[in-house]
Amino acid sequence: MVRFRFQDMEIWQMAIEIAGKLFDIADGLEKKRLYRFAEQLRAAGMSMSNNIAEGSGSNSDKEFCQFLNIAHRSTFENANILILLQRRSFIDQATTDLLLEDLDHLCRKITNFQKSLK
């Protein structure tokens, strides 16, 4: 079976796991007819793993770091969306807290991985 480089990366595995949780929230938002929130959450959720995957195909570490920077920034976008959703009572505090912890952990892992490439 063919495997891409990114599939073995812990940061990609974490990002795809978090994205799944964000998609679950987005599914619930759609049931409440909050389509724009759901769409934005899915896009930002995919951006993390997409940029790690795309960057892993780069020809240089410098270029890969640029993609990792975008993935890193997407974690902040997701955190912001979750905080907004919680403040509007669309998701509960416990869910928000758990996902913010996951996003923070991923952020730190991405940063450490970037440092290893420099």
C-alpha positions in Angstrom: 0.0 0.0 0.0 1.3 3.5 -0.9 2.0 5.8 2.0 2.8 9.4 1.8 5.5 11.0 4.0 3.0 13.1 6.0 1.0 10.0 7.1 3.8 9.0 9.5 4.2 12.5 11.0 2.8 12.9 14.5 1.7 16.5 13.7 -0.3 15.4 10.7 -1.9 12.6 12.7 -2.8 15.1 15.5 -4.2 17.6 13.0 -6.4 15.1 11.3 -7.7 13.9 14.6 -8.6 17.4 15.7 -10.1 18.1 12.3 -12.4 15.1 12.8 -13.6 16.6 16.1 -14.2 20.0 14.5 -16.2 18.3 11.7 -18.4 16.7 14.3 -19.1 20.2 15.8 -19.7 21.5 12.2 -22.3 18.7 11.7 -24.1 19.9 14.8 -24.0 23.5 13.6 -25.6 22.5 10.3 -28.5 20.9 12.2 -29.0 24.3 13.8 -28.8 25.9 10.3 -25.6 27.6 11.1 -24.1 26.8 7.8 -21.5 29.6 7.6 -20.1 28.7 11.0 -20.0 25.0 9.9 -18.3 25.9 6.6 -15.6 28.1 8.3 -14.9 25.5 11.0 -14.4 22.8 8.4 -12.2 24.9 6.2 -10.0 26.0 9.1 -9.9 22.4 10.4 -8.8 21.0 7.1 -6.2 23.7 6.7 -4.0 22.3 9.5 -3.6 18.8 8.0 -3.7 20.0 4.4 -0.8 22.4 4.9 1.3 19.8 6.8 0.6 17.3 4.0 1.3 19.8 1.2 4.5 21.0 2.9 5.8 17.5 3.3 6.1 17.4 -0.4 8.3 20.4 -0.5 11.8 20.3 -2.0 13.4 22.3 0.8 13.0 22.6 4.6 12.6 26.3 4.2 9.6 25.8 2.0 8.2 23.1 4.3 8.5 25.6 7.2 6.3 28.1 5.3 3.5 25.5 5.0 4.0 24.6 8.7 3.6 28.2 9.5 0.2 28.3 7.8 -0.8 25.1 9.6 0.3 26.8 12.9 -1.8 29.9 12.1 -4.8 27.7 11.3 -4.7 26.3 14.9 -5.2 29.9 16.1 -8.0 30.4 13.6 -9.7 27.3 15.0 -9.2 28.4 18.5 -10.9 31.7 17.7 -13.8 30.1 16.0 -14.3 27.7 19.0 -14.2 30.6 21.5 -16.7 32.5 19.4 -19.0 29.5 19.2 -18.8 28.9 22.9 -19.5 32.6 23.7 -22.6 32.4 21.5 -23.6 29.1 23.4 -23.4 27.0 20.3 -20.9 24.6 22.0 -20.3 24.0 25.7 -17.3 25.2 27.8 -16.0 21.6 28.4 -15.9 20.9 24.6 -14.2 24.2 24.0 -11.6 23.6 26.7 -10.7 20.2 25.5 -10.3 21.3 21.9 -8.3 24.4 22.9 -5.9 22.1 24.8 -5.6 19.9 21.7 -4.9 22.9 19.5 -2.4 24.3 21.9 -0.6 20.9 22.0 -0.6 20.7 18.2 0.8 24.3 18.0 3.7 23.4 20.3 4.4 20.3 18.3 4.4 22.2 15.0 6.7 24.8 16.5 9.2 22.2 17.7 9.1 20.4 14.4 9.8 23.7 12.6 12.8 24.2 14.8 14.1 20.7 14.0 14.1 21.7 10.3 16.1 24.8 10.7 
